[in-house]
Amino acid sequence: MSALAICLAGMVVVLGAIIALRLHAFVSLLLGALTVAVLSSTVGASGTSISKAVTAVTSGFGTACGKVGVIIALAAIIGQCLLASGAAERIVKAILGLFGAKRAPIAFLSSGFILGIPVFFDTVFYLMFPLLRSYARKVKGTYVLCVLATVAGASMAHSLVPPTPGPLYVANSLGVSLGVMIPAGLVLGVICIACGYIYAKWANRRFDIPFRDDEAAADKDVLESRPLPSLFLSLLPVVGPLILIAATSFPMMPYQKGGALADQDPGWLGFWADKNLALGLGAVVALFIATKYRNESDGSIKDLIQNSLSGAGIIILITAAGGAFGQVLKESGIAQELVAMFPNAGDALLPIAFVVTALVRIAQGSATVSMITGVGIVAPLLETMMLSFHPVYLALAIGCGSKPGPWMNDSGFWVVGRMAKFTETETLKTFSVLLTVMGVAGFIVCWICSKVFPMV
């Protein structure tokens, strides 16, 4: 059985388990990994073959978990502390004050992008929705713009900027330093959300979607009034680790064959810029802020950490299962087979990565799962070819590929639609088109930059 056929069989198992059987993504990715591992085994005896397959899956699972598990857990603690302490509210209010009432939608866009780095998309939208409703109630004709601006900012950070799980795992799989991935993701993210904001303004004028007010919730459509930490302290757990990580490696990461990065000693700063230590310091600061500013009704710090790790645990399991899937794909020999079939595949690797990720996204709905699956297929190719551009562009193309085509199988589709009181048709022509526009625009920019500024 060819490696390509084995890869397709594994993808069918993953997508079939998620779509048809409604299984959790963690179980589906493990089943797909086990399928690929069993089919790839060359050992004759079935018992030995299955044992070898299980070993390959667990090895890949453990490796992926070891590389990204701690970072995801620490990022979850930072995000939860920002919410509990009111630091997230401080960031939103400060940005609103900076842009002023007339430019509030731009403030929602910017706030969503900043908060989307340590906080999951759904949570960012829940946090900001009361404020954007209050603004839209006062300033007529801005409701769709405010909703889409918030969605644009939070969703692009979710797919492009570590330590969110998707881009974190993709960067790790492709051998891209976070010191390169974070600044590149931020720059491309700003371009993408600018394109999204242009579409949001057009959609706000084009579609006659009324502001369906909820009088019962009218008195709740404001952020809670309470003592808040300073803006500097609020931003420190997010910005501090990003600066530390990026400071050592962005200027000195030339690409080498196979996706490897040049071995250079960053000196003493490299110790502080270690991604685990940097996020750990951010988590300590975030816990300090939460200890001082959280409401007693929110529970103890122990409860806060417990809640954050409960959510992070699921993401870690999904990411590690994706690591197992990617590892067994690599061992199946698909890279060598594809290179033999398409000797010039390196020139087309960016569009291949984008399209494969987008197809998986449309099929099963999750942006994170689509990124994990896409990089699992693409990463083995780096072992066998010399790219003409830095692999960060490949990571960004996969991130952009996780945006197009969200519909009823995407949880974000229902979160935005239900909270904004959009019908399914209204959500499709606003939310779904918005994310597609940003994903396609981001890929085009990524592809152009890989030609003009290859970083090799």
C-alpha positions in Angstrom: 0.0 0.0 0.0 1.5 3.4 -1.0 2.3 6.0 1.6 -0.1 8.4 -0.1 -2.9 6.0 0.1 -2.1 5.4 3.8 -2.1 9.2 4.4 -5.5 9.5 2.7 -6.8 6.5 4.8 -5.7 8.3 8.0 -7.4 11.5 7.0 -10.6 9.7 6.2 -10.6 8.0 9.6 -10.0 11.4 11.4 -12.6 13.3 9.4 -15.1 10.4 9.5 -14.8 10.0 13.2 -15.4 13.7 13.8 -18.1 14.3 11.2 -20.0 11.0 11.0 -19.5 9.5 14.4 -19.3 12.8 16.3 -16.3 11.6 18.3 -14.1 14.1 20.2 -11.1 15.4 18.2 -8.7 13.8 20.6 -10.1 10.3 20.0 -10.4 10.9 16.3 -6.8 12.0 15.9 -5.6 9.0 17.9 -7.7 6.6 15.7 -6.2 8.2 12.6 -2.7 7.9 13.9 -3.2 4.3 14.8 -4.6 3.6 11.4 -1.6 5.1 9.7 0.8 3.3 12.0 -0.8 -0.1 11.4 -1.0 0.3 7.7 2.6 1.6 7.5 4.1 -1.3 9.5 6.1 -3.8 7.5 6.2 -6.5 10.2 4.4 -9.7 9.2 2.8 -10.9 12.4 -0.3 -9.0 13.1 0.3 -8.9 16.9 3.8 -7.6 16.5 2.5 -5.1 13.9 -0.1 -3.7 16.2 2.3 -3.5 19.1 4.8 -1.6 16.9 2.0 0.7 15.7 0.9 1.5 19.3 4.5 2.2 20.3 4.8 4.7 17.4 1.6 6.5 18.3 2.4 6.8 22.0 6.0 7.9 21.2 4.7 10.7 18.9 2.0 11.6 21.5 4.6 12.0 24.3 7.1 14.0 22.2 4.4 16.5 21.1 3.1 16.8 24.7 6.6 17.4 26.0 7.2 20.2 23.5 4.0 22.2 23.8 2.1 21.0 26.9 3.7 23.3 29.5 3.4 26.3 27.2 -0.3 25.7 26.6 -1.0 25.2 30.3 0.9 28.4 31.3 -0.9 30.4 28.5 -4.2 29.2 29.9 -3.3 30.4 33.4 -2.4 33.8 32.0 -5.6 34.1 30.1 -7.8 33.1 33.0 -6.0 35.5 35.3 -6.4 38.4 32.9 -10.2 37.7 32.9 -10.5 37.2 36.7 -8.4 40.2 37.7 -10.0 42.7 35.3 -6.8 43.1 33.4 -8.6 42.2 30.2 -11.2 44.9 30.9 -8.4 47.4 31.5 -6.9 46.6 28.1 -10.2 47.0 26.4 -11.0 50.3 28.1 -7.6 51.7 27.5 -7.7 51.0 23.8 -11.2 52.5 23.7 -9.9 55.6 25.3 -7.0 55.7 22.9 -9.2 55.6 19.8 -12.2 57.5 21.1 -15.9 56.9 20.8 -16.0 57.6 17.1 -13.4 54.9 16.4 -14.7 52.4 18.9 -14.9 49.6 16.2 -11.2 49.9 15.6 -10.7 49.6 19.3 -12.8 46.4 19.4 -10.6 45.1 16.5 -7.4 45.9 18.3 -8.5 44.7 21.7 -9.7 41.4 20.2 -6.3 40.9 18.5 -4.3 41.5 21.7 -6.6 39.5 24.0 -6.8 36.7 21.4 -3.1 35.9 22.0 -3.5 34.4 25.5 -7.3 33.9 25.6 -9.3 31.6 23.4 -11.5 33.1 20.7 -14.9 32.2 22.3 -13.9 33.7 25.7 -12.7 37.0 24.1 -16.0 37.4 22.3 -17.9 36.7 25.5 -15.9 39.3 27.3 -16.2 42.0 24.7 -19.8 41.4 23.6 -21.5 43.4 26.3 -19.4 46.4 25.6 -19.9 46.4 21.9 -23.7 45.9 22.4 -23.8 49.0 24.6 -21.9 51.0 22.0 -24.1 49.8 19.2 -27.2 50.7 21.2 -26.0 54.3 21.5 -24.5 54.7 18.0 -27.1 53.4 15.5 -26.0 51.6 12.4 -22.7 50.2 13.8 -23.8 46.8 15.2 -22.6 44.5 12.4 -19.3 46.5 12.2 -18.7 46.1 15.9 -19.4 42.4 16.0 -17.3 41.6 12.9 -14.4 43.9 14.1 -14.2 41.9 17.4 -14.4 38.6 15.5 -11.7 39.7 13.1 -9.2 40.6 15.8 -9.7 37.6 18.1 -9.9 35.0 15.4 -6.7 35.9 13.5 -4.6 36.0 16.7 -6.0 32.5 17.4 -4.4 31.1 14.2 -1.2 33.1 13.8 0.3 34.1 17.1 1.7 31.7 19.7 1.2 30.7 22.5 -2.3 29.9 21.2 -2.2 26.1 20.6 -2.5 26.0 16.8 0.3 28.3 15.7 2.4 27.0 18.6 2.2 23.4 17.4 2.7 24.3 13.8 5.8 26.4 14.5 7.2 23.5 16.6 6.5 20.9 13.9 8.2 23.0 11.2 11.3 23.9 13.3 10.3 27.6 13.4 11.6 29.5 16.4 8.9 31.3 18.4 11.2 34.3 18.2 10.5 34.3 14.4 6.9 33.0 14.5 5.6 35.6 17.0 6.8 38.8 15.2 5.8 37.3 11.8 2.4 36.3 13.1 1.8 39.7 14.6 2.8 41.5 11.4 0.7 39.3 9.1 -2.1 39.3 11.7 -2.3 43.1 11.5 -2.5 43.0 7.7 -5.3 40.4 7.9 -7.4 42.2 10.4 -7.1 45.4 8.4 -8.5 43.5 5.4 -11.2 42.1 7.7 -12.1 45.5 8.9 -12.5 46.8 5.4 -14.9 43.9 4.7 -16.7 44.5 8.0 -17.3 48.2 7.0 -18.7 47.1 3.7 -20.9 44.4 5.2 -22.2 46.9 7.7 -23.4 49.1 4.8 -24.5 46.3 2.5 -26.5 44.0 4.8 -29.6 45.3 6.5 -29.3 43.4 9.8 -31.2 45.1 12.6 -29.9 45.4 16.1 -32.1 43.0 17.9 -32.0 44.4 21.4 -32.6 42.3 24.4 -34.2 44.6 27.0 -33.9 42.0 29.7 -30.1 42.2 29.3 -29.9 45.9 28.7 -28.8 46.7 32.2 -26.0 44.1 31.9 -24.5 45.4 28.7 -21.6 47.1 30.4 -18.3 45.9 31.8 -18.3 45.4 35.5 -17.3 48.5 37.5 -14.6 47.6 39.9 -11.0 48.5 40.8 -8.8 47.5 37.9 -5.0 47.0 37.6 -2.9 49.6 35.7 -2.5 49.2 32.0 1.2 48.4 32.3 0.5 45.7 34.8 -2.4 44.4 32.7 -0.3 44.1 29.5 2.9 42.8 31.2 1.8 39.0 31.4 1.1 39.1 27.6 3.7 41.5 26.2 6.5 40.6 28.5 6.9 36.9 27.5 6.4 37.8 23.8 9.2 40.4 23.9 11.5 38.0 25.8 11.0 35.2 23.3 11.3 37.3 20.2 14.3 39.3 21.4 16.9 36.5 21.1 16.1 34.9 17.8 14.3 37.0 15.2 17.4 38.8 13.9 19.5 35.6 13.6 17.5 32.6 12.4 18.6 31.7 8.9 16.9 28.7 7.4 18.8 25.5 6.7 17.9 22.4 4.8 15.2 20.2 6.3 13.6 23.1 8.2 16.5 23.3 10.7 17.5 26.6 12.1 21.1 27.8 12.3 22.7 26.9 15.7 23.7 30.1 17.3 24.2 30.9 20.9 22.0 33.8 22.0 24.1 34.2 25.2 22.7 35.0 28.6 19.5 36.4 27.1 18.7 33.0 25.7 18.1 31.7 29.3 15.4 34.3 30.0 13.9 33.9 26.5 13.3 30.1 26.8 9.7 29.8 25.9 8.7 27.8 29.0 10.5 30.2 31.4 9.2 33.3 29.6 5.6 32.1 29.8 6.2 30.9 33.4 7.3 34.5 34.4 4.2 35.8 32.6 2.0 33.4 34.6 3.6 34.5 37.9 2.8 38.1 37.1 -0.7 37.2 36.0 -1.3 35.2 39.3 0.0 38.2 41.3 -2.5 40.5 39.5 -5.3 38.0 40.1 -4.5 37.7 43.7 -4.7 41.4 44.2 -7.6 42.4 42.0 -9.9 39.4 41.6 -13.4 39.4 43.2 -13.7 37.1 46.2 -16.8 35.7 44.7 -14.7 34.2 41.8 -13.1 31.8 44.3 -9.6 31.2 45.4 -6.4 31.3 43.4 -6.4 27.5 43.6 -9.8 27.4 41.9 -8.7 29.9 39.3 -5.7 27.6 38.4 -7.9 24.6 38.4 -10.4 26.1 36.0 -7.7 27.3 33.6 -6.0 23.9 33.6 -9.3 22.0 33.0 -9.7 23.8 29.7 -6.0 23.6 28.8 -6.0 19.9 29.5 -8.4 19.2 26.6 -6.3 21.3 24.2 -3.1 19.6 25.3 -4.6 16.2 24.6 -5.8 17.2 21.2 -2.5 18.8 20.3 -0.5 15.8 21.5 -2.8 13.4 19.6 -2.1 15.6 16.5 1.6 15.2 17.2 1.1 11.4 17.2 -0.7 11.6 13.9 2.0 13.8 12.4 4.8 11.5 13.7 3.3 8.3 12.1 2.7 10.2 8.8 6.4 11.1 8.8 7.4 7.5 9.4 5.1 6.3 6.7 7.4 7.6 4.0 4.9 9.9 2.4 7.5 12.7 2.0 9.8 10.6 -0.1 6.8 9.3 -2.2 5.5 12.8 -2.8 8.9 14.2 -3.7 9.4 11.3 -6.2 6.0 12.1 -7.8 6.4 15.9 -7.7 10.1 16.7 -7.8 9.4 20.5 -8.0 6.8 20.3 -5.1 8.9 22.8 -3.1 7.7 25.7 -5.3 4.1 24.7 -4.7 4.4 23.9 -1.0 2.8 27.1 0.2 -0.5 26.7 -1.8 -0.5 23.0 -1.0 -0.3 23.7 2.8 -3.0 26.4 2.5 -5.4 24.3 0.5 -5.0 21.1 2.5 -5.6 23.0 5.8 -8.6 24.9 4.4 -10.2 21.6 3.2 -9.8 20.0 6.6 -11.2 23.1 8.2 -14.2 23.2 6.0 -14.8 19.5 6.5 -14.6 19.3 10.3 -14.9 22.8 11.6 -12.1 23.3 14.1 -9.3 25.7 13.2 -6.9 24.1 15.6 -7.5 20.5 14.4 -7.2 21.7 10.8 -3.8 23.2 11.5 -2.6 20.1 13.3 -3.7 17.9 10.5 -2.3 20.2 7.8 1.1 20.4 9.3 1.2 16.7 9.9 1.0 16.2 6.1 3.3 19.0 5.2 6.1 18.8 7.8 7.6 15.5 6.5 8.3 17.1 3.2 10.8 19.5 4.8 13.0 16.5 5.6 13.5 15.8 1.9 13.7 19.2 0.1 15.3 22.6 0.2 12.9 25.4 0.5 13.6 28.7 -1.3 12.0 30.6 1.6 12.0 30.5 5.4 9.6 27.8 6.8 7.9 30.6 8.9 6.0 31.3 5.7 4.8 27.7 5.6 3.6 28.1 9.2 1.7 31.3 8.4 0.1 29.7 5.3 -1.2 26.9 7.4 -2.5 29.4 9.9 -4.3 31.3 7.1 -5.6 28.0 5.8 -7.5 27.5 9.1 -9.7 30.5 8.4 -11.7 29.9 5.2 -15.2 28.3 5.1 -16.5 28.2 8.7 -20.1 27.1 8.7 -22.5 25.1 10.9 -19.9 22.6 12.0 -17.8 25.3 13.6 -18.4 26.2 17.3 -17.5 29.8 16.7 -20.2 30.1 14.1 -22.8 29.3 16.7 -21.2 31.4 19.4 -21.2 34.5 17.2 -24.6 33.8 15.6 -26.5 33.1 18.8 -25.0 36.0 20.9 -25.3 38.5 18.1 -28.8 37.2 17.3 -28.0 36.7 13.7 -29.9 34.1 11.6 -27.9 31.3 10.1 -28.0 33.0 6.7 -26.8 36.3 8.2 -24.0 34.5 10.1 -22.9 32.8 6.8 -22.7 36.1 4.9 -21.0 38.0 7.7 -18.9 35.8 10.0 -18.1 33.1 7.4 -17.2 35.5 4.6 -15.1 37.7 7.0 -12.9 34.8 8.1 -12.6 33.6 4.5 -11.5 37.0 3.3 -8.9 37.3 6.0 -7.5 33.8 5.4 -7.2 34.3 1.6 -5.8 37.8 2.0 -3.2 36.5 4.5 -2.1 33.7 2.2 -1.7 36.1 -0.7 0.5 38.4 1.4 2.4 35.4 2.8 3.1 34.1 -0.7 4.2 37.5 -2.1 6.6 38.0 0.9 8.1 34.5 0.4 9.2 35.7 -3.0 10.2 39.2 -2.2 11.7 38.6 1.3 12.5 34.9 1.5 14.7 35.2 4.7 17.2 32.6 3.4 
